[in-house]
Amino acid sequence: PLLTLKVELEQQAADVLRPTAQLQRAELLRGLVAAGFPSELAQELGQFLHSVDRLQDASTMHGKPVSVRHFSELVASGRRILAELDAQSAAVRT
């Protein structure tokens, strides 16, 4: 579920900027700010994506399971960012 949320967040952010283009993460985050999204939201999104990447790397390379608490915190953070991204997207389009 966490990787699905990560992919959904990346795709949502990319769709806002260029629905048909594949963007690098740094370009995506800069583009969100340039498109009128709060820089704090872009920063939070970047931190979330980086955290999930690190978690995925650790579990793949070292077989380390994530704690339930950490997993729940990441999911809650990702959902909050996704909701903010949706709300900001609607505000930017109007």
C-alpha positions, 0 to 999 in steps of 0.5 A: 500500500505504501508504494502504491501511495508513493506512485499515486503521489508522484503521478498526481504531481506529474499530471498537474504539470505535464500529463504526458511527460515523464519528469525527474523528481527534482524537476517535478518538485520545482515545477509544482512550485512554479505552477503555484503550489506552496513550496512547503507542499513540494518539500513535504512531497519530496521528503515523503518520496525520499523516505519511501525510497529509503524504506524500499531500499532497506527492505530490498537490500537488507530484508529489514521490515518496517515497524507498524508505527513507521508504516502508519505514519508514512501512510498518514503523511502520504494521504495528507499530502495527496489531499493537499495536492488535490485541494491545491490542484483545484485552487490552481486551476481556478 
